Amino acid sequence: MQGHRITSVHRHSENGFGSEEYRPESSDFVGNGYAVVENGGRHSTGYEERRRRVQEEEEEMAYEDFMIFRKEATMIIQEFFLNDDVNQVETDLRELNWDFYHYYFVKKLTSMAMDRQDREKEMAASLISSLYDVLFDSATIHKAFTELVVSADDLILDVPDIIDIVSLFIARAVIDDVLPPSFLTKILNTLDEDSIAAQIAVRAQKVHLTGTLKVDNVLHRWSGSRSMTVEAVRSRINDLLIEYVVGGDIGEAFRCINNMKVSFYHHEIVKRAIILAMERPESENVLLDLLQEGFIQGVISITQMSTGFNRLIKGIRDLCLDIPNANESLRKFISSATYEGWLNISSLCQFDTSPEYVLDENAVRTFKERITIVILEYFSTGDVSEVVNSLAFYYRKFLARAECNGIFVKKLIMTALGRRNRDKEMASRLLTNARLPSDDIMKGFYLLLDSAPDAALDHPYILGDLSQFIARALVDEIITPAHLDETEVRSSNRLGRSILELSLARYRAANSSQMIVKYWGACDCGCAELDIKDIKDKIMRLLEEYDMSGDFDEACRCMRDIGLPFFHHEVVKKTIIYMMGNPHTRMWNLLEQFVYTGVVNDTQMVKGFIRVKESIDDLILDIPHANLLYRKYLSRAILEGIIDLDSYHAQEDICDFSTCQ
């Protein structure tokens, strides 16, 4: 984050912590749940007094920065409603260089659009979609809409139809893929069911996001596409491109594009133009000229251009079925567009090359024979990279990644079942370190469960051993319990169902994670023994480095180096304790980013909070207000969707949520 961080400051009084709260004039600034605790109410030394003065000066500067941003944001939004220039908004926000306050911009944009015409509401929704992944990340959007919903009870007097308007904004954000559908479920768990905020969430979920025509209904509510359906817009885009190819009138093509008034949907023009260029190679140059000139004249923004190409990259498998050379053509177009300067290659996702094919019987037999040799060599050498390289070679040879992976997982575990515990441990570690897709690993488990009755003739202990492999996969988080719910339906034999039940029982047992990891003991394959003290030291270094630099990518790299995703609750615990002793908004941002990017899953996040609660009595000795701070952090985490209240209650029998207020 550039600039200063915002905090809401609690001043001390004679009777202890937080007796009086200093509130800036703007309710938008103080509703974030930030707090600063200094010295725990104890007598300050000279050093602590100097530190307090410096901190107060920083807080005053942060507040002044925010007020400047607030004023500038209002002016940017007013200008945007006049000229409808998305690129200018992006430029202005970049020049302000205060990424941390972007959540306020999104909230303010939506609030200002509420009491304006449908045109401005449509413009606001389109702007949020256009700047997503350009300036606004998922945490920014999540925080903005959370605060907007929570403040609805206060705004109802000024905006009587706020329930309908805000629910439409949320539905539009979900449809535009800038807000996950789970946002509504999580926030509903934190709201009073009779509140205005809850009514907004329910309306968005039950009315605007339910039904086969939900996309068209929401998109047309503010006449964003001038009463045309999505299919009608696509049809007009296709017609104008064909007309342009035949007539060559680029001015007429731009006039048609502008008349449709769907700037947020220009990525469809990019996608259709490229596909048409693939289908009609003789028209390739004129279609690329259209996109290039559209970018130069500002008809198609760089954001929409990148989105169009990304949609093609993600759908390249299906496209190759209709256009065999689509992969090569798309790469050529990207290279040309990047060279000519109308496409930013850094904004593109990676290619998922080579379409899937189904292995025939001979190919399956050949693959099994070769991968068996690779597995046996791995048990001798412990070289994970050699296995990964071999799999990559067979992907290219057989062009069936998912099927190859499923067969590999089954063959690896079946081979390990007949060997020593050392090899079983090596097999589990290979599944984790090979970084196979979760669905592909489940394909292997499906095959194992289906063949379990026959395999039991050669492996009498298959019930215990195979359930251990599955439980270990759950602990290592290479699959999820949701995968097993689906598997239970698909498993048709009694032994398979028994294995699943035992796997879940082992996984859900109290303090099971380390027992499962150590079940087969250590192996001599070059992997270090689990050293809890060393891991905790690495976690503390991670937090201290992030506190100084704010580099989230570096924090993620450290998390990967540490490994052990089943131990991420320790990261959560130490982050919360670190905040108690060193109140710091940056550390809360770390927790937010861990959740929104999926680095730490919901289970580990909840477990981290519970572990802090269990150690409160010890923490109070060093941090007198630890209990109060914990309740404050818990309340905020639930409110912002960082943890789910139901999951919290499921793991720990705690007091009612109202005690956390």
C-alpha positions in Angstrom: 0.0 0.0 0.0 1.2 3.4 -0.8 0.7 6.3 1.6 -0.3 6.1 5.3 -2.6 3.5 6.7 -5.9 4.5 8.3 -6.8 3.6 11.9 -9.7 4.5 14.1 -8.1 5.7 17.4 -9.4 4.8 20.8 -8.3 7.3 23.4 -7.5 6.3 27.0 -9.4 7.6 29.9 -8.9 7.2 33.7 -10.9 4.1 33.9 -9.1 2.1 31.3 -9.1 1.1 27.6 -11.4 2.4 25.0 -13.7 4.5 27.2 -14.0 7.2 24.6 -13.8 6.9 20.9 -12.5 9.6 18.6 -14.7 9.6 15.5 -13.8 11.6 12.4 -16.6 13.5 10.7 -17.0 10.8 8.0 -18.8 7.6 9.1 -17.2 6.0 6.1 -13.8 6.4 7.8 -14.6 5.0 11.2 -16.7 2.0 10.4 -13.9 -0.4 9.7 -13.3 -1.7 13.2 -9.7 -0.6 13.4 -8.3 0.1 16.9 -5.0 1.1 18.4 -4.1 0.0 21.9 -1.0 1.5 23.5 0.9 0.2 26.5 -2.2 -1.8 27.7 -3.1 1.1 30.1 0.2 0.8 31.9 2.6 3.6 32.8 4.6 4.8 29.8 8.3 5.0 29.9 10.1 7.8 28.1 10.6 5.6 25.1 6.9 4.6 25.0 5.9 8.2 25.4 7.9 9.2 22.3 6.5 6.2 20.4 3.0 7.3 21.4 3.6 10.8 20.1 5.0 9.6 16.8 2.1 7.2 16.4 -0.4 10.0 17.1 1.2 12.1 14.4 1.1 9.2 11.9 -2.6 8.7 12.7 -3.3 12.4 12.2 -1.5 12.3 8.9 -3.4 9.2 7.9 -6.7 10.9 8.6 -5.7 13.9 6.6 -4.7 11.6 3.7 -8.0 9.9 3.8 -9.9 13.2 3.8 -7.9 14.3 0.7 -8.7 11.0 -1.0 -12.4 11.3 -0.1 -12.6 14.8 -1.7 -10.7 13.7 -4.8 -12.8 10.5 -5.1 -16.0 12.5 -5.1 -14.7 14.8 -7.8 -13.6 11.8 -9.9 -17.0 10.2 -9.6 -18.9 13.4 -10.5 -16.7 13.9 -13.6 -17.2 10.3 -14.6 -21.0 10.6 -14.5 -20.6 13.6 -16.9 -18.2 12.1 -19.5 -18.4 8.3 -19.0 -14.6 8.0 -19.4 -13.4 4.8 -17.8 -9.8 5.3 -18.8 -9.8 8.7 -17.2 -11.0 7.3 -13.9 -8.2 4.6 -14.0 -5.6 7.3 -14.7 -6.9 9.6 -11.9 -6.9 6.8 -9.3 -3.4 5.7 -10.3 -2.1 9.2 -9.9 -3.6 9.4 -6.4 -1.6 6.3 -5.6 -3.6 5.2 -2.5 -4.6 1.6 -3.3 -5.6 1.0 0.3 -8.6 3.5 0.0 -10.0 2.0 -3.2 -12.6 0.2 -1.2 -14.0 3.6 -0.2 -14.0 4.7 -3.9 -16.2 1.7 -4.8 -18.5 2.3 -1.9 -18.8 6.0 -2.7 -19.4 5.3 -6.4 -22.3 3.0 -5.5 -23.7 5.4 -2.9 -23.6 8.4 -5.3 -25.3 6.4 -8.0 -28.2 5.4 -5.7 -30.0 8.8 -5.9 -29.3 9.4 -9.6 -30.9 8.1 -12.8 -30.6 4.5 -14.1 -27.9 5.8 -16.5 -25.6 6.5 -13.6 -26.4 3.3 -11.9 -25.5 1.4 -15.0 -22.3 3.4 -15.5 -21.3 2.7 -11.8 -21.8 -1.1 -12.2 -19.9 -1.1 -15.5 -17.0 0.9 -14.0 -16.6 -1.6 -11.2 -16.5 -4.5 -13.6 -14.1 -2.7 -16.0 -11.6 -1.8 -13.3 -11.7 -5.2 -11.5 -8.3 -7.0 -11.8 -7.0 -3.7 -13.1 -7.1 -1.5 -10.0 -9.6 -3.3 -7.7 -8.8 -6.8 -6.3 -11.3 -9.2 -4.7 -10.5 -8.0 -1.2 -11.3 -4.4 -2.2 -14.7 -5.3 -3.8 -15.6 -7.6 -0.9 -14.8 -4.9 1.7 -16.7 -2.1 -0.2 -19.9 -4.1 -0.6 -19.7 -5.4 3.0 -19.6 -1.8 4.3 -22.3 -0.8 1.9 -24.7 -3.5 3.1 -23.9 -3.0 6.8 -24.6 0.8 6.5 -27.9 0.2 4.7 -29.9 0.6 8.0 -28.6 4.2 8.3 -29.2 5.1 4.7 -32.8 3.9 4.4 -34.2 7.3 5.4 -32.2 9.0 2.5 -32.8 6.2 0.0 -36.2 4.6 0.6 -35.7 1.9 -2.2 -32.2 1.0 -1.0 -33.1 -2.7 -0.6 -33.8 -3.0 -4.3 -30.9 -0.8 -5.5 -28.1 -2.3 -3.4 -29.4 -5.9 -4.0 -29.2 -5.2 -7.8 -25.6 -3.8 -7.4 -24.6 -7.0 -5.6 -26.3 -9.2 -8.1 -24.7 -7.3 -11.0 -21.3 -7.7 -9.3 -21.8 -11.5 -8.9 -22.9 -11.8 -12.6 -19.9 -9.8 -13.7 -17.6 -12.2 -11.7 -16.2 -9.4 -9.5 -17.9 -10.7 -6.3 -18.3 -14.5 -5.5 -21.8 -15.9 -4.8 -20.5 -17.0 -1.4 -20.4 -13.4 -0.4 -24.2 -13.4 0.2 -24.1 -16.6 2.2 -21.3 -15.5 4.5 -22.7 -12.0 5.2 -26.2 -13.4 5.9 -24.7 -15.4 8.8 -23.5 -12.1 10.5 -26.8 -10.1 10.1 -30.0 -9.8 12.1 -32.6 -11.4 10.0 -34.9 -8.5 10.4 -32.4 -5.8 9.5 -32.4 -3.9 6.2 -28.9 -5.3 5.5 -30.3 -8.9 5.7 -33.2 -8.0 3.5 -30.8 -6.8 0.8 -28.8 -10.0 0.9 -31.9 -12.2 0.7 -33.4 -10.2 -2.1 -30.1 -10.4 -4.1 -29.9 -14.1 -3.5 -33.5 -15.2 -3.9 -34.8 -12.7 -6.5 -32.1 -11.4 -8.7 -29.8 -14.5 -8.7 -32.4 -17.2 -9.0 -34.0 -18.3 -12.3 -32.9 -19.1 -15.8 -33.2 -15.4 -17.0 -31.3 -13.9 -14.1 -28.4 -12.5 -16.2 -30.7 -10.7 -18.7 -33.0 -9.4 -16.0 -30.2 -7.9 -14.0 -28.3 -6.5 -17.0 -31.5 -4.8 -18.4 -32.8 -3.4 -15.2 -31.0 -0.1 -15.7 -31.2 -0.4 -19.6 -27.5 -1.2 -19.6 -27.8 -2.8 -23.0 -30.7 -0.7 -24.3 -33.4 -3.3 -23.8 -31.5 -6.0 -25.8 -30.9 -9.5 -24.5 -27.4 -10.9 -24.3 -28.1 -13.0 -27.3 -29.3 -10.0 -29.2 -26.1 -8.1 -28.4 -24.0 -11.1 -29.5 -26.0 -11.3 -32.7 -25.4 -7.6 -33.5 -21.7 -7.9 -32.8 -21.5 -10.9 -35.2 -23.5 -9.0 -37.9 -21.3 -5.8 -37.6 -18.1 -7.8 -37.9 -19.3 -9.7 -41.0 -20.5 -6.4 -42.5 -17.1 -4.9 -41.8 -15.3 -7.8 -43.4 -17.4 -7.5 -46.5 -17.5 -3.6 -46.8 -14.3 -2.6 -45.0 -15.9 0.6 -43.6 -14.1 0.9 -40.2 -16.0 4.2 -39.4 -19.3 2.5 -39.8 -18.2 -0.4 -37.6 -17.2 2.0 -34.8 -20.5 3.8 -35.1 -22.4 0.5 -34.6 -20.2 -0.4 -31.6 -20.8 3.0 -30.0 -24.6 2.9 -30.7 -24.9 -0.4 -28.7 -23.8 1.4 -25.5 -22.3 -1.7 -24.0 -18.8 -0.7 -23.2 -18.6 -3.2 -20.4 -19.2 -6.0 -23.0 -16.6 -5.0 -25.6 -14.6 -8.0 -24.7 -17.2 -10.0 -26.7 -16.2 -8.0 -29.8 -12.6 -8.9 -29.3 -13.4 -12.5 -28.8 -15.7 -12.7 -31.9 -13.2 -10.8 -34.1 -10.4 -13.2 -33.3 -12.5 -16.3 -33.8 -13.7 -14.9 -37.1 -10.1 -14.3 -38.1 -9.3 -17.9 -37.4 -12.3 -19.1 -39.4 -11.5 -16.7 -42.3 -7.7 -16.4 -42.7 -8.2 -14.2 -45.7 -9.9 -11.6 -43.5 -7.3 -11.8 -40.7 -5.5 -8.5 -41.4 -8.7 -6.4 -41.7 -10.1 -7.8 -38.4 -6.8 -7.2 -36.5 -6.7 -3.7 -38.0 -10.2 -3.1 -36.6 -9.1 -4.1 -33.0 -5.9 -2.1 -33.3 -7.7 1.1 -34.6 -10.4 0.5 -32.0 -7.8 0.6 -29.2 -6.0 3.7 -30.7 -9.3 5.7 -31.0 -10.4 4.6 -27.5 -13.4 2.7 -28.7 -12.2 -0.5 -27.0 -10.3 -0.1 -23.7 -7.1 -2.0 -22.8 -9.1 -3.8 -20.1 -11.8 -5.1 -22.5 -9.0 -6.1 -24.9 -7.3 -8.2 -22.3 -10.5 -9.7 -21.1 -11.4 -10.7 -24.6 -8.1 -12.5 -25.2 -8.2 -14.1 -21.7 -11.7 -15.6 -22.6 -10.1 -17.1 -25.7 -7.2 -18.5 -23.8 -9.4 -20.1 -21.2 -11.6 -21.7 -23.8 -8.9 -22.8 -26.1 -9.6 -26.5 -25.5 -13.1 -26.2 -26.8 -12.1 -23.9 -29.6 -9.5 -26.4 -30.9 -12.4 -29.0 -31.4 -13.9 -26.6 -34.1 -10.7 -24.9 -35.3 -7.8 -27.4 -35.1 -5.1 -24.7 -35.4 -6.7 -22.3 -33.0 -3.9 -22.6 -30.4 -1.2 -21.6 -32.9 -3.3 -18.9 -34.4 -4.2 -17.3 -31.1 -0.5 -17.3 -30.0 0.4 -15.6 -33.3 -2.3 -12.9 -32.8 -1.2 -12.3 -29.2 2.4 -11.9 -30.4 1.4 -9.4 -33.1 -0.9 -7.4 -30.9 1.8 -7.1 -28.2 4.4 -6.0 -30.6 2.1 -3.4 -32.1 1.3 -2.1 -28.6 -2.5 -2.6 -28.3 -2.3 -5.6 -25.9 -0.6 -5.9 -22.6 0.8 -9.4 -22.4 1.4 -9.2 -18.6 -2.4 -9.0 -18.1 -3.0 -12.4 -19.9 -3.5 -15.7 -18.2 -1.4 -18.8 -19.1 -2.4 -21.2 -21.9 -3.7 -24.6 -21.0 -2.5 -26.3 -24.1 -3.5 -29.5 -25.9 -7.1 -30.7 -25.8 -8.0 -33.7 -23.8 -8.4 -37.0 -25.5 -9.5 -40.4 -24.1 -6.8 -43.1 -24.0 -7.5 -46.2 -25.9 -6.8 -49.7 -24.4 -3.3 -50.0 -25.9 -2.3 -46.5 -24.7 -3.6 -47.3 -21.1 -1.6 -50.5 -21.0 1.6 -48.7 -22.3 1.2 -45.9 -19.8 0.7 -48.2 -16.9 3.8 -50.2 -17.8 6.0 -47.0 -18.1 4.6 -45.2 -15.1 5.2 -48.3 -12.9 8.9 -48.1 -13.7 8.9 -44.4 -12.8 7.2 -45.2 -9.4 9.6 -48.0 -8.5 12.6 -45.7 -9.3 11.0 -43.0 -7.1 10.8 -45.4 -4.2 14.6 -46.0 -4.6 15.7 -42.4 -5.2 13.0 -40.2 -3.7 13.4 -37.8 -6.7 10.0 -36.0 -7.0 11.2 -33.8 -9.9 12.0 -36.9 -12.0 8.4 -38.1 -11.5 7.0 -34.7 -12.4 9.1 -34.6 -15.6 8.1 -38.1 -16.6 4.4 -37.2 -16.2 4.9 -34.1 -18.3 6.4 -36.2 -21.0 3.5 -38.6 -21.0 1.0 -35.7 -21.1 2.6 -34.6 -24.4 2.7 -38.1 -25.7 -0.8 -39.3 -24.8 -2.6 -35.9 -24.7 -4.8 -37.0 -21.8 -3.6 -35.3 -18.7 -6.6 -36.0 -16.4 -6.8 -39.7 -17.3 -3.0 -40.1 -17.0 -3.1 -38.5 -13.6 -6.0 -40.7 -12.4 -4.2 -43.9 -13.5 -0.9 -42.6 -11.9 -2.5 -42.0 -8.5 -4.1 -45.4 -8.5 -0.9 -47.1 -9.5 1.2 -45.2 -7.0 -1.0 -46.1 -4.0 -1.6 -49.7 -5.1 2.2 -50.2 -5.4 2.8 -48.6 -2.0 0.1 -50.8 -0.3 2.3 -53.8 -0.8 5.5 -52.2 0.5 7.0 -50.8 3.7 5.6 -47.9 5.7 8.6 -45.8 4.4 7.2 -46.2 0.9 3.7 -45.4 1.9 5.0 -42.2 3.5 6.9 -41.4 0.3 3.8 -42.0 -1.8 1.8 -39.5 0.3 4.5 -36.9 0.0 4.7 -37.4 -3.7 1.0 -36.8 -4.1 1.4 -33.5 -2.2 4.6 -32.3 -3.9 3.6 -33.3 -7.5 0.9 -30.6 -7.4 -1.7 -32.5 -9.3 -5.2 -31.0 -9.7 -7.5 -32.1 -7.0 -10.1 -33.5 -9.4 -7.4 -35.6 -11.0 -6.3 -37.0 -7.6 -10.0 -37.8 -6.9 -10.1 -39.7 -10.2 -7.4 -42.0 -8.8 -9.3 -42.4 -5.6 -12.5 -43.3 -7.5 -10.6 -46.0 -9.3 -9.1 -47.3 -6.0 -12.5 -47.4 -4.2 -14.2 -49.2 -7.2 -11.5 -51.8 -7.2 -11.2 -52.1 -3.4 -13.1 -55.5 -3.1 -10.7 -57.2 -5.6 -7.6 -55.5 -4.2 -8.6 -56.7 -0.7 -7.7 -60.3 -1.8 -4.0 -59.2 -2.1 -4.0 -56.5 0.6 -6.0 -57.6 3.6 -5.4 -54.3 5.4 -6.7 -52.2 2.6 -9.5 -50.7 4.7 -7.1 -49.1 7.2 -4.3 -48.3 4.7 -6.4 -46.7 1.9 -8.5 -44.7 4.4 -5.1 -43.4 5.8 -4.1 -42.3 2.3 -7.3 -40.4 1.8 -7.2 -38.9 5.3 -3.6 -37.8 4.6 -4.7 -36.2 1.4 -7.4 -34.2 3.3 -4.8 -33.1 5.9 -2.4 -32.0 3.2 -5.3 -30.2 1.6 -4.8 -31.6 -1.9 -8.4 -32.7 -1.7 -11.4 -31.4 0.4 -14.1 -33.1 2.4 -16.6 -31.9 -0.3 -14.8 -34.2 -2.8 -15.6 -37.2 -0.5 -19.3 -36.2 -0.2 -19.5 -36.6 -4.0 -17.4 -39.8 -3.9 -19.8 -41.4 -1.3 -22.6 -41.1 -3.9 -20.4 -42.6 -6.6 -19.0 -45.5 -4.6 -21.2 -48.4 -5.2 -19.6 -51.1 -3.1 -19.8 -51.6 0.6 -16.0 -51.7 1.2 -15.5 -48.4 -0.7 -18.1 -46.7 1.5 -16.5 -48.1 4.6 -13.1 -46.7 3.5 -14.7 -43.3 3.0 -16.4 -43.4 6.4 -13.1 -44.3 8.2 -11.2 -41.6 6.2 -13.6 -38.9 7.4 -13.6 -40.2 11.0 -9.8 -40.1 11.1 -9.7 -36.6 9.6 -12.4 -35.2 11.9 -11.0 -36.7 15.1 -9.6 -34.2 17.7 -6.0 -33.3 17.2 -5.8 -35.6 14.3 -3.6 -33.7 11.9 -0.2 -34.5 13.3 -1.2 -38.1 14.1 -2.2 -38.6 10.5 1.0 -37.0 9.2 3.2 -39.2 11.5 1.2 -42.4 11.0 3.8 -44.1 8.8 6.8 -42.4 10.5 9.6 -40.6 8.8 11.2 -41.6 5.5 14.8 -41.4 4.4 13.9 -39.7 1.1 15.6 -36.4 1.8 12.5 -34.9 3.5 13.2 -33.3 6.9 11.4 -34.5 10.0 8.6 -32.2 11.2 10.2 -29.6 13.5 7.4 -27.6 15.1 9.8 -25.1 16.8 11.6 -24.3 13.5 8.3 -23.9 11.7 7.0 -21.4 14.4 10.3 -19.5 14.1 9.8 -19.2 10.3 6.2 -18.0 10.8 7.4 -15.3 13.1 10.0 -14.2 10.6 7.4 -14.1 7.9 5.1 -11.8 10.0 8.0 -9.5 10.9 9.1 -9.2 7.3 5.6 -8.5 6.1 5.1 -5.9 8.8 8.1 -4.0 7.5 7.6 -4.5 3.8 3.9 -5.2 3.2 4.9 -7.6 0.4 2.1 -10.1 0.1 3.7 -12.1 -2.7 6.8 -12.6 -0.5 4.6 -13.7 2.3 3.0 -16.3 0.0 6.4 -17.5 -1.1 7.4 -18.0 2.6 4.1 -19.9 3.2 4.9 -22.3 0.3 8.5 -22.8 1.6 7.1 -23.7 5.0 4.6 -26.1 3.5 2.3 -28.0 5.9 -1.0 -26.5 4.9 -2.6 -28.4 7.8 -0.5 -26.1 10.2 -1.7 -22.8 8.7 -3.8 -22.2 11.8 -0.5 -21.4 13.6 0.0 -18.6 11.1 -3.4 -17.2 11.9 -2.9 -17.5 15.7 0.5 -15.8 15.6 -0.9 -13.0 13.3 -3.7 -12.3 15.8 -1.3 -12.3 18.8 1.1 -10.1 16.9 -1.7 -7.6 16.3 -2.6 -7.6 20.0 0.9 -6.5 20.9 1.6 -4.3 17.9 -1.7 -2.9 16.6 -1.2 -2.6 12.9 -3.7 -2.4 10.0 -1.2 -4.0 7.7 -1.4 -7.3 9.6 -5.2 -7.4 9.3 -4.7 -6.9 5.6 -2.5 -10.0 5.6 -5.4 -12.1 7.1 -7.8 -10.7 4.5 -5.5 -11.5 1.6 -4.9 -15.0 2.9 -8.6 -15.7 2.8 -9.5 -14.0 -0.4 -6.7 -15.5 -2.3 -7.2 -19.0 -0.9 -3.8 -19.3 0.7 -5.4 -20.2 4.1 -8.7 -22.1 3.9 -11.7 -21.5 6.1 -11.0 -24.4 8.3 -7.5 -23.3 9.2 -8.7 -19.7 9.7 -11.4 -20.7 12.2 -9.0 -23.1 14.0 -6.5 -20.2 14.3 -9.0 -18.0 16.0 -10.1 -20.8 18.3 -6.5 -21.5 19.4 -6.1 -17.8 20.3 -9.2 -18.1 22.5 -7.9 -21.2 24.2 -4.7 -19.3 25.1 -6.3 -16.1 26.3 -5.5 -16.8 30.0 -1.8 -17.0 29.2 -1.9 -14.0 26.9 -3.5 -11.8 29.5 -0.3 -11.9 31.5 1.6 -10.0 28.8 -1.3 -8.2 27.1 -3.9 -7.2 29.8 -6.6 -6.4 27.2 -6.1 -9.6 25.2 -9.6 -10.9 25.9 -11.2 -7.6 24.7 -9.0 -7.4 21.7 -9.8 -11.0 20.7 -13.5 -10.4 20.8 -13.0 -7.3 18.7 -11.0 -9.2 16.1 -13.5 -12.1 16.1 -16.4 -9.7 15.6 -14.6 -8.0 12.7 -13.6 -11.2 11.1 -17.2 -12.5 11.1 -18.5 -9.2 9.9 -16.1 -9.0 7.0 -16.5 -12.7 6.0 -13.0 -13.8 6.9 -14.5 -16.6 9.0 -17.9 -18.2 9.0 -19.9 -18.1 12.2 -21.5 -21.5 11.7 -18.0 -23.0 11.1 -16.8 -21.3 14.3 -19.6 -22.8 16.4 -19.1 -26.2 14.8 -15.5 -26.3 15.9 -15.9 -24.7 19.3 -18.8 -24.2 21.8 -18.5 -20.5 22.3 -20.8 -17.8 23.7 -23.4 -16.1 21.5 -22.0 -13.8 18.9 -23.6 -10.8 20.6 -20.9 -11.1 23.3 -18.3 -10.3 20.7 -19.8 -6.9 19.9 
